[in-house]
Amino acid sequence: MREPPAHDAELGFETLLTEPFVAVLPSAHPFVTQRTVRVEQLADCPFVLLPRAVGPPLYDQITSLCTEAGFTPQVVQHAVEWQTVCALVETGLGMSLAPESIRGMRLKGVAFRKIEPNTARARAAVAWRKRVSNPLVPRLVATLDQDPPGRPRQGLSGGSCDWFGPGPLRPSWDGEI
């Protein structure tokens, strides 16, 4: 589960990992030449995001990153799965901000870049219903708490944005981080 609700009396949660956010860009976008993208550079870019209803805490974190950088994201399309978000970015429809593990989706026309500031962290957690008695839940939580020493749960490893527009994308280096 991504970003569990802050106050849910019926569910228990155990964080599996926290990870930074990355910019998700079409591989031909000019920002791909940068190792790191400042969030304020994205102010004029169209965004493709998950709808807020799919994950309110995650959506709020992404929009807060933008607000803290001085702008409200111009959302041109919502998609209910990260695979679809990345595919729409690949077409040149817009860009996105996503948890770093989304880099595991290997699409030729998408590049991922670290962002600055990089203080925000997305959480992935396991959840269970507190009122349902299941002997496996305490065992699972105990197993999760046995993280090997020295391996913290921290994750997996300036310009305008008028580039977006109609037309095919140029083939380009995919810009893996």
Backbone as a chain_set.jsonl record, in Angstrom:
{"seq": "MREPPAHDAELGFETLLTEPFVAVLPSAHPFVTQRTVRVEQLADCPFVLLPRAVGPPLYDQITSLCTEAGFTPQVVQHAVEWQTVCALVETGLGMSLAPESIRGMRLKGVAFRKIEPNTARARAAVAWRKRVSNPLVPRLVATLDQDPPGRPRQGLSGGSCDWFGPGPLRPSWDGEI", "coords": {"N": [[0.844, -1.161, 0.0], [0.536, 2.2, -0.8], [1.433, 5.169, 0.818], [-0.205, 5.129, 3.468], [-3.354, 6.037, 5.022], [-3.383, 8.758, 7.306], [-4.89, 8.721, 9.696], [-6.523, 6.107, 10.554], [-8.554, 4.25, 12.246], [-9.264, 1.583, 12.038], [-7.31, 0.184, 10.712], [-4.048, -1.249, 10.832], [-0.597, -0.427, 10.344], [2.592, -1.041, 8.851], [5.539, 0.342, 7.954], [7.27, -0.374, 5.022], [9.204, 0.674, 3.318], [10.77, 3.826, 2.659], [11.034, 6.348, 0.221], [12.62, 8.644, -2.079], [11.228, 11.18, -4.299], [11.047, 11.317, -7.883], [11.527, 13.048, -11.005], [9.545, 12.389, -13.812], [10.069, 12.158, -17.101], [9.571, 12.774, -20.665], [11.834, 11.131, -22.817], [13.051, 12.763, -24.71], [12.939, 15.288, -23.745], [14.268, 18.513, -22.892], [15.168, 18.789, -20.189], [16.219, 16.352, -19.581], [18.909, 16.327, -19.987], [19.996, 17.192, -17.664], [21.307, 16.186, -14.497], [19.905, 16.472, -12.173], [16.704, 17.801, -11.479], [15.279, 20.841, -10.653], [12.403, 21.398, -8.734], [10.94, 23.766, -9.129], [11.509, 24.34, -11.775], [9.643, 22.981, -13.185], [7.318, 24.375, -13.291], [5.911, 25.445, -15.523], [5.206, 23.216, -16.89], [3.034, 20.694, -18.274], [1.231, 18.298, -16.327], [0.924, 14.79, -15.666], [-0.878, 12.835, -13.596], [-1.715, 10.515, -10.921], [-5.156, 10.171, -10.036], [-6.478, 12.051, -7.28], [-8.276, 10.584, -5.724], [-7.371, 7.971, -5.875], [-5.115, 7.769, -4.259], [-5.026, 9.709, -1.798], [-3.05, 10.736, 0.204], [-0.543, 10.44, -1.166], [-0.977, 11.86, -3.559], [-1.392, 14.393, -2.441], [1.146, 14.845, -1.362], [2.694, 15.077, -3.703], [1.505, 17.302, -4.983], [2.027, 19.155, -2.986], [4.812, 19.353, -3.089], [5.036, 20.81, -5.435], [3.596, 23.152, -4.743], [5.199, 24.137, -2.662], [7.333, 24.854, -4.211], [6.363, 27.031, -5.42], [4.227, 26.968, -7.265], [1.144, 25.734, -8.772], [0.456, 22.532, -9.921], [-0.193, 21.995, -13.39], [-2.458, 19.957, -14.251], [-3.015, 17.85, -16.854], [-3.921, 15.375, -17.462], [-5.258, 12.533, -15.836], [-4.39, 9.321, -14.586], [-5.013, 5.994, -13.541], [-3.052, 4.142, -12.854], [0.476, 3.727, -12.307], [1.941, 2.72, -14.45], [0.423, 3.519, -16.651], [0.526, 6.302, -16.31], [3.279, 6.713, -16.823], [3.384, 5.783, -19.478], [1.817, 7.713, -20.762], [3.387, 9.952, -20.291], [5.552, 9.186, -21.838], [4.491, 9.539, -24.4], [4.619, 12.239, -24.645], [2.681, 13.826, -23.575], [2.822, 15.058, -21.105], [4.546, 15.55, -17.971], [5.647, 13.962, -14.893], [5.71, 13.587, -11.302], [6.998, 11.146, -9.214], [7.208, 8.302, -6.936], [10.483, 6.996, -6.361], [10.823, 4.224, -6.929], [9.313, 3.745, -9.168], [10.966, 3.928, -11.283], [11.613, 1.391, -12.014], [9.982, 0.625, -14.069], [10.633, 0.074, -17.211], [10.582, 1.977, -19.768], [11.262, 2.878, -23.043], [10.968, 5.53, -23.951], [10.994, 7.194, -21.715], [12.471, 9.095, -19.16], [14.054, 9.307, -15.992], [14.658, 11.557, -13.393], [16.49, 12.774, -10.611], [15.144, 14.937, -8.097], [15.268, 18.302, -6.815], [14.214, 20.392, -4.228], [14.97, 17.401, -2.377], [13.629, 16.384, -0.156], [11.123, 15.311, 0.472], [9.438, 12.231, 1.091], [8.117, 9.214, -0.122], [5.991, 6.661, 1.137], [5.847, 3.136, 1.419], [3.767, 0.638, 2.609], [2.685, -2.156, 4.601], [-0.582, -3.27, 5.309], [-3.196, -4.078, 7.667], [-6.3, -5.317, 8.965], [-7.262, -4.303, 12.114], [-9.203, -5.411, 13.772], [-9.593, -7.99, 12.937], [-8.759, -11.157, 13.808], [-5.844, -12.712, 13.195], [-3.36, -15.021, 13.175], [-1.132, -14.791, 11.565], [-0.577, -12.126, 11.086], [0.816, -10.816, 13.345], [3.18, -12.288, 13.128], [4.094, -11.623, 10.579], [4.544, -8.851, 10.907], [6.528, -8.948, 12.877], [8.548, -10.209, 11.432], [9.022, -8.26, 9.482], [10.099, -6.309, 11.11], [12.601, -7.287, 11.573], [14.735, -6.195, 10.132], [17.84, -6.375, 8.484], [20.864, -5.379, 10.181], [22.333, -2.213, 9.426], [21.019, -1.815, 7.049], [19.012, 0.433, 6.223], [15.553, 1.379, 5.927], [15.135, 3.185, 3.497], [14.578, 3.533, 0.868], [15.077, 2.771, -2.607], [17.548, 2.507, -3.76], [17.277, 24.722, -14.447], [14.799, 26.316, -16.195], [12.31, 26.976, -18.76], [9.228, 25.285, -19.539], [8.264, 24.833, -22.138], [8.544, 22.924, -24.003], [6.749, 20.832, -24.315], [4.196, 19.761, -26.482], [2.206, 19.3, -29.496], [3.03, 16.602, -31.742], [5.509, 14.182, -32.878], [7.864, 12.453, -30.757], [11.398, 12.924, -30.606], [13.832, 10.365, -31.137], [15.948, 9.41, -28.43], [18.661, 9.255, -26.023], [17.925, 7.347, -23.141], [18.445, 8.273, -20.622], [18.927, 7.112, -17.999], [19.197, 7.212, -14.466]], "CA": [[0.0, 0.0, 0.0], [1.252, 3.472, -0.861], [0.994, 6.261, 1.676], [-1.401, 4.811, 4.241], [-4.029, 7.197, 5.605], [-2.783, 9.174, 8.577], [-5.71, 8.361, 10.853], [-7.512, 5.087, 10.242], [-8.638, 3.473, 13.473], [-9.513, 0.172, 11.765], [-6.17, -0.444, 10.061], [-2.694, -1.134, 11.351], [0.36, -0.256, 9.259], [4.027, -1.17, 9.083], [6.245, 0.892, 6.802], [8.256, -1.26, 4.407], [10.298, 1.507, 2.84], [10.511, 5.202, 2.266], [11.859, 6.638, -0.95], [12.457, 9.999, -2.612], [10.491, 11.351, -5.536], [11.823, 11.627, -9.088], [10.785, 13.611, -12.139], [9.33, 11.444, -14.906], [10.109, 13.03, -18.28], [9.791, 12.145, -21.967], [13.287, 11.044, -22.984], [13.556, 13.821, -25.582], [12.755, 16.581, -23.092], [15.55, 19.17, -22.594], [15.595, 18.589, -18.809], [16.891, 15.058, -19.483], [20.359, 16.559, -19.988], [20.376, 17.536, -16.291], [21.307, 15.055, -13.545], [18.88, 16.792, -11.179], [15.751, 18.828, -11.906], [14.681, 21.6, -9.553], [10.947, 21.331, -8.865], [10.408, 25.013, -9.692], [11.672, 24.312, -13.228], [8.483, 22.29, -13.748], [6.148, 25.24, -13.095], [5.161, 25.637, -16.765], [5.012, 21.906, -17.53], [1.793, 19.95, -18.027], [1.443, 17.13, -15.472], [0.088, 13.599, -15.698], [-0.839, 12.332, -12.223], [-2.782, 9.653, -10.442], [-6.207, 11.005, -9.436], [-6.391, 12.134, -5.821], [-9.102, 9.527, -5.133], [-6.602, 6.718, -5.858], [-4.204, 7.815, -3.111], [-4.978, 11.105, -1.341], [-1.793, 11.21, 0.8], [0.503, 10.516, -2.184], [-1.33, 12.995, -4.429], [-1.143, 15.622, -1.681], [2.598, 15.04, -1.276], [3.185, 15.538, -5.003], [1.073, 18.678, -5.203], [2.729, 19.987, -2.008], [6.146, 19.625, -3.645], [4.863, 21.899, -6.4], [3.191, 24.354, -4.007], [6.384, 24.633, -1.964], [8.209, 25.428, -5.235], [5.747, 28.273, -5.874], [3.244, 26.828, -8.344], [0.15, 24.666, -8.74], [0.674, 21.757, -11.145], [-1.211, 22.036, -14.447], [-2.751, 18.554, -14.549], [-3.709, 17.714, -18.137], [-4.482, 14.025, -17.565], [-5.123, 11.625, -14.708], [-4.37, 7.894, -14.926], [-5.151, 5.288, -12.268], [-1.901, 3.279, -12.596], [1.75, 4.355, -12.658], [2.317, 2.274, -15.795], [-0.289, 4.386, -17.595], [1.12, 7.636, -16.172], [4.555, 6.7, -17.542], [3.117, 5.647, -20.912], [1.354, 9.021, -21.234], [4.584, 10.807, -20.317], [6.326, 8.74, -23.0], [3.902, 10.119, -25.617], [4.854, 13.673, -24.667], [1.509, 14.537, -23.067], [3.222, 15.842, -19.951], [5.555, 14.935, -17.116], [5.078, 13.616, -13.603], [6.57, 13.341, -10.151], [6.609, 9.811, -8.763], [8.173, 7.647, -6.052], [11.658, 6.522, -7.09], [10.717, 2.833, -7.384], [8.66, 3.728, -10.481], [12.047, 3.758, -12.262], [11.642, -0.013, -12.429], [9.241, 0.502, -15.329], [11.604, 0.387, -18.257], [9.999, 2.424, -21.027], [12.319, 3.523, -23.821], [10.757, 6.957, -24.137], [10.832, 7.87, -20.436], [13.679, 9.282, -18.362], [13.802, 9.652, -14.596], [15.684, 12.432, -12.855], [16.374, 13.183, -9.215], [14.62, 16.299, -7.95], [15.696, 19.152, -5.704], [14.729, 19.706, -3.056], [14.578, 15.991, -2.339], [13.325, 16.083, 1.24], [9.874, 14.551, 0.602], [9.581, 10.78, 0.954], [6.903, 8.405, -0.268], [6.044, 5.452, 1.962], [5.121, 1.915, 1.052], [3.501, -0.027, 3.882], [1.756, -3.28, 4.638], [-1.722, -2.899, 6.153], [-4.061, -5.16, 8.109], [-7.449, -4.899, 9.775], [-6.963, -4.522, 13.523], [-10.257, -6.191, 14.431], [-9.61, -9.37, 12.441], [-7.724, -11.927, 14.48], [-5.135, -13.585, 12.273], [-2.044, -15.247, 13.779], [-0.058, -14.471, 10.635], [-0.264, -10.692, 11.107], [1.947, -10.515, 14.247], [4.397, -12.92, 12.6], [4.546, -10.795, 9.453], [5.083, -7.602, 11.444], [7.799, -9.286, 13.535], [9.517, -10.471, 10.359], [9.366, -6.967, 8.887], [10.926, -5.581, 12.062], [13.925, -7.906, 11.64], [15.578, -5.655, 9.07], [19.259, -6.601, 8.786], [21.59, -4.182, 10.622], [23.04, -1.502, 8.372], [20.194, -1.668, 5.85], [17.843, 1.236, 6.588], [14.428, 1.421, 4.993], [15.117, 4.541, 2.981], [14.304, 3.618, -0.556], [15.79, 1.912, -3.525], [18.861, 2.988, -4.142], [16.565, 26.04, -14.483], [14.342, 26.684, -17.529], [10.863, 26.919, -18.949], [8.761, 23.968, -19.934], [7.448, 24.979, -23.334], [8.886, 21.835, -24.918], [5.593, 19.971, -24.552], [3.306, 20.22, -27.534], [1.864, 18.223, -30.418], [4.087, 16.132, -32.628], [6.212, 12.986, -32.411], [9.077, 12.646, -29.973], [12.653, 12.534, -31.239], [14.484, 9.317, -30.373], [17.003, 9.993, -27.625], [19.165, 8.461, -24.915], [16.845, 7.287, -22.149], [18.842, 9.053, -19.452], [18.8, 6.445, -16.711], [19.989, 7.802, -13.376]], "C": [[0.895, 1.231, 0.0], [0.621, 4.461, 0.094], [-0.301, 5.94, 2.428], [-2.035, 6.066, 4.83], [-3.454, 7.497, 6.993], [-3.579, 8.681, 9.783], [-6.794, 7.391, 10.414], [-7.538, 4.12, 11.413], [-8.792, 1.977, 13.217], [-8.319, -0.556, 11.156], [-4.883, -0.223, 10.844], [-1.747, -1.077, 10.169], [1.779, -0.519, 9.738], [4.721, -0.682, 7.823], [7.295, -0.089, 6.315], [9.465, -0.476, 3.926], [9.826, 2.924, 2.643], [11.467, 5.497, 1.123], [11.615, 8.061, -1.439], [11.594, 9.994, -3.865], [11.464, 11.638, -6.677], [10.908, 12.307, -10.093], [10.716, 12.542, -13.216], [9.145, 12.291, -16.162], [10.138, 12.223, -19.567], [11.289, 12.185, -22.266], [13.871, 12.115, -23.894], [13.421, 15.211, -24.961], [14.116, 17.2, -22.759], [16.045, 18.953, -21.156], [16.333, 17.263, -18.619], [18.411, 15.229, -19.46], [20.888, 16.91, -18.603], [20.364, 16.279, -15.418], [20.184, 15.214, -12.525], [18.005, 17.91, -11.732], [15.217, 19.521, -10.659], [13.167, 21.631, -9.774], [10.395, 22.611, -9.48], [10.59, 25.097, -11.207], [10.442, 23.715, -13.922], [7.213, 23.138, -13.718], [5.304, 25.39, -14.356], [4.852, 24.329, -17.491], [3.609, 21.359, -17.285], [2.127, 18.681, -17.234], [0.457, 16.018, -15.798], [0.238, 12.982, -14.302], [-1.904, 11.275, -11.992], [-3.886, 10.564, -9.917], [-6.083, 10.983, -7.91], [-7.16, 10.993, -5.155], [-8.352, 8.196, -5.031], [-5.673, 6.654, -4.651], [-4.057, 9.231, -2.604], [-3.647, 11.53, -0.708], [-0.661, 11.365, -0.232], [0.262, 11.698, -3.118], [-1.015, 14.319, -3.72], [0.348, 15.891, -1.529], [3.143, 15.612, -2.577], [2.772, 16.988, -5.24], [1.724, 19.64, -4.201], [4.152, 20.309, -2.462], [6.077, 20.808, -4.604], [4.525, 23.208, -5.694], [4.383, 24.974, -3.289], [7.383, 25.266, -2.936], [7.569, 26.664, -5.875], [4.751, 28.151, -7.009], [2.254, 25.71, -8.053], [0.329, 23.862, -10.022], [-0.513, 21.854, -12.107], [-1.488, 20.594, -14.887], [-3.585, 18.482, -15.823], [-4.353, 16.343, -18.291], [-4.252, 13.291, -16.251], [-5.11, 10.197, -15.256], [-4.312, 7.111, -13.623], [-3.996, 4.345, -11.951], [-0.627, 3.995, -13.025], [2.22, 3.95, -14.044], [1.671, 3.169, -16.848], [0.247, 5.813, -17.528], [2.404, 7.699, -16.99], [4.352, 6.576, -19.05], [2.632, 6.974, -21.501], [2.495, 10.034, -21.263], [5.414, 10.456, -21.554], [5.802, 9.347, -24.301], [4.154, 11.617, -25.737], [3.684, 14.484, -24.154], [1.865, 15.46, -21.901], [4.34, 15.151, -19.222], [4.895, 14.6, -15.796], [6.149, 13.642, -12.529], [6.076, 12.031, -9.554], [7.619, 9.281, -7.751], [9.279, 6.989, -6.887], [11.53, 5.096, -7.626], [10.013, 2.702, -8.728], [9.707, 3.594, -11.59], [12.149, 2.329, -12.757], [10.856, -0.278, -13.701], [10.155, 0.971, -16.444], [10.897, 0.705, -19.568], [11.064, 3.208, -21.781], [12.181, 5.035, -23.89], [10.592, 7.756, -22.869], [12.179, 7.944, -19.728], [13.287, 9.728, -16.965], [14.968, 10.482, -14.093], [15.408, 12.717, -11.381], [15.825, 14.603, -9.192], [15.254, 16.982, -6.748], [14.586, 20.154, -5.45], [14.219, 18.27, -3.019], [14.256, 15.531, -0.919], [12.061, 15.236, 1.411], [10.139, 13.064, 0.361], [8.205, 10.142, 0.824], [7.09, 7.152, 0.587], [5.309, 4.319, 1.277], [4.97, 1.13, 2.353], [2.623, -1.248, 3.664], [0.647, -2.872, 5.62], [-2.522, -4.147, 6.529], [-5.204, -4.574, 8.921], [-7.187, -5.276, 11.232], [-7.965, -5.459, 14.19], [-10.33, -7.636, 13.964], [-8.44, -10.106, 13.074], [-7.109, -12.91, 13.49], [-3.729, -13.778, 12.825], [-0.874, -14.911, 12.847], [0.355, -12.999, 10.681], [0.879, -10.384, 12.076], [3.262, -11.123, 13.749], [4.972, -12.105, 11.442], [5.191, -9.507, 9.956], [6.427, -7.866, 12.123], [8.891, -9.539, 12.503], [9.961, -9.169, 9.715], [10.28, -6.16, 9.802], [12.338, -6.144, 12.181], [14.788, -7.469, 10.463], [17.039, -5.895, 9.42], [19.947, -5.308, 9.225], [22.32, -3.535, 9.445], [22.254, -1.344, 7.089], [18.936, -0.894, 6.197], [16.77, 1.17, 5.518], [14.293, 2.829, 4.443], [14.837, 4.599, 1.501], [15.192, 2.706, -1.344], [17.015, 2.625, -4.026], [18.986, 4.562, -3.938], [16.149, 26.436, -15.901], [12.847, 26.589, -17.636], [10.491, 25.554, -19.484], [7.859, 24.069, -21.154], [7.768, 23.913, -24.372], [7.661, 21.005, -25.29], [4.692, 20.569, -25.615], [3.008, 19.069, -28.468], [3.076, 17.806, -31.238], [4.815, 14.938, -32.05], [7.466, 13.35, -31.617], [10.286, 12.215, -30.789], [13.216, 11.339, -30.458], [15.682, 9.903, -29.63], [17.482, 8.981, -26.609], [18.127, 8.498, -23.802], [17.216, 7.908, -20.818], [18.624, 8.389, -18.11], [19.668, 7.142, -15.679], [21.074, 6.829, -13.018]], "O": [[1.892, 1.287, 0.72], [-0.603, 4.571, 0.163], [-1.371, 6.426, 2.061], [-1.342, 7.046, 5.105], [-3.09, 6.59, 7.742], [-2.994, 8.267, 10.784], [-7.859, 7.805, 9.956], [-6.654, 3.276, 11.555], [-8.48, 1.174, 14.097], [-8.315, -1.785, 11.091], [-4.661, 0.835, 11.433], [-2.05, -1.615, 9.105], [2.119, -0.25, 10.89], [4.513, -1.234, 6.742], [8.111, -0.579, 7.097], [10.607, -0.903, 4.103], [8.634, 3.186, 2.481], [12.573, 4.959, 1.068], [10.534, 8.616, -1.24], [11.274, 8.941, -4.415], [12.566, 12.14, -6.456], [9.686, 12.165, -10.045], [11.708, 11.87, -13.501], [8.181, 13.048, -16.271], [10.665, 11.111, -19.585], [11.942, 13.19, -21.987], [15.078, 12.355, -23.854], [13.76, 16.207, -25.6], [15.034, 16.474, -22.378], [17.256, 18.936, -20.937], [17.001, 17.071, -17.603], [19.121, 14.357, -18.96], [22.101, 16.924, -18.389], [19.507, 15.411, -15.586], [19.59, 14.235, -12.072], [18.494, 18.844, -12.367], [14.76, 18.866, -9.723], [12.71, 21.869, -10.891], [9.463, 22.547, -10.281], [9.881, 25.862, -11.862], [10.235, 23.929, -15.117], [6.142, 22.656, -14.087], [4.079, 25.455, -14.258], [4.296, 24.344, -18.59], [3.055, 21.542, -16.202], [3.173, 18.067, -17.443], [-0.692, 16.271, -16.159], [1.345, 12.649, -13.88], [-2.862, 11.153, -12.755], [-3.585, 11.637, -9.395], [-5.632, 9.994, -7.332], [-6.728, 10.488, -4.119], [-8.677, 7.376, -4.172], [-5.473, 5.58, -4.083], [-3.079, 9.904, -2.929], [-3.145, 12.601, -1.048], [0.097, 12.333, -0.168], [1.186, 12.448, -3.43], [-0.45, 15.238, -4.313], [0.772, 17.046, -1.563], [3.963, 16.53, -2.557], [3.591, 17.809, -5.652], [1.951, 20.806, -4.522], [4.639, 21.418, -2.241], [6.936, 21.689, -4.591], [5.097, 24.252, -6.007], [4.557, 26.193, -3.303], [8.185, 26.112, -2.541], [8.158, 27.276, -6.766], [4.453, 29.151, -7.663], [2.493, 24.853, -7.202], [0.353, 24.442, -11.108], [-1.673, 21.802, -11.697], [-0.828, 20.076, -15.789], [-4.709, 18.981, -15.874], [-5.223, 16.155, -19.141], [-3.194, 13.41, -15.633], [-5.745, 9.908, -16.27], [-3.626, 7.526, -12.689], [-3.966, 3.787, -10.854], [-0.633, 4.771, -13.98], [2.837, 4.752, -14.744], [2.315, 3.533, -17.832], [0.409, 6.465, -18.56], [2.599, 8.634, -17.767], [5.078, 7.204, -19.821], [2.999, 7.32, -22.624], [2.559, 10.876, -22.158], [5.92, 11.347, -22.236], [6.583, 9.636, -25.207], [3.934, 12.204, -26.796], [3.682, 15.708, -24.281], [1.266, 16.524, -21.741], [5.007, 14.274, -19.771], [3.722, 14.91, -15.587], [7.343, 13.709, -12.821], [4.871, 11.829, -9.405], [8.756, 9.749, -7.706], [9.027, 6.489, -7.984], [12.081, 4.793, -8.684], [10.103, 1.654, -9.368], [9.38, 3.195, -12.707], [12.718, 2.084, -13.821], [11.051, -1.31, -14.344], [10.407, 2.168, -16.581], [10.643, -0.186, -20.379], [11.697, 4.102, -21.219], [13.185, 5.747, -23.887], [10.101, 8.885, -22.915], [12.932, 6.971, -19.703], [12.303, 10.445, -16.785], [16.128, 10.151, -14.337], [14.262, 12.879, -10.961], [16.012, 15.373, -10.134], [15.709, 16.336, -5.803], [14.06, 20.721, -6.407], [13.16, 17.965, -3.567], [14.582, 14.407, -0.537], [11.941, 14.512, 2.4], [10.965, 12.697, -0.474], [7.267, 10.476, 1.548], [8.203, 6.65, 0.74], [4.278, 4.523, 0.637], [5.931, 0.977, 3.107], [1.912, -1.351, 2.664], [0.908, -2.215, 6.627], [-2.523, -5.141, 5.803], [-5.095, -3.487, 9.487], [-6.921, -6.438, 11.539], [-7.598, -6.221, 15.084], [-11.066, -8.431, 14.548], [-7.282, -9.729, 12.898], [-7.778, -13.825, 13.01], [-2.975, -12.811, 12.937], [0.257, -14.763, 13.309], [1.494, -12.659, 10.358], [1.844, -9.738, 11.668], [4.329, -10.536, 13.929], [6.185, -11.923, 11.341], [6.26, -9.118, 9.485], [7.364, -7.085, 11.959], [10.034, -9.123, 12.692], [11.145, -8.989, 9.431], [11.137, -5.413, 9.328], [13.188, -5.534, 12.83], [15.491, -8.284, 9.867], [17.442, -5.64, 10.555], [19.64, -4.243, 8.691], [22.856, -4.226, 8.579], [22.772, -0.787, 6.122], [17.892, -1.497, 6.442], [17.058, 0.933, 4.345], [13.425, 3.585, 4.88], [14.866, 5.691, 0.933], [15.98, 1.948, -0.778], [16.915, 3.426, -4.955], [20.038, 5.139, -4.214], [16.983, 26.835, -16.714], [12.182, 26.163, -16.692], [11.362, 24.761, -19.84], [6.797, 23.448, -21.191], [7.304, 23.999, -25.509], [7.538, 20.533, -26.42], [4.462, 21.779, -25.625], [3.507, 17.963, -28.258], [4.025, 18.572, -31.401], [4.746, 14.702, -30.844], [8.044, 14.422, -31.795], [10.214, 11.263, -31.567], [13.09, 11.3, -29.235], [16.355, 10.796, -30.145], [16.817, 7.978, -26.352], [17.521, 9.537, -23.542], [16.35, 8.052, -19.955], [18.178, 9.043, -17.167], [20.761, 7.61, -15.998], [21.875, 7.1, -12.124]]}, "num_chains": 1, "name": "protein.A"}
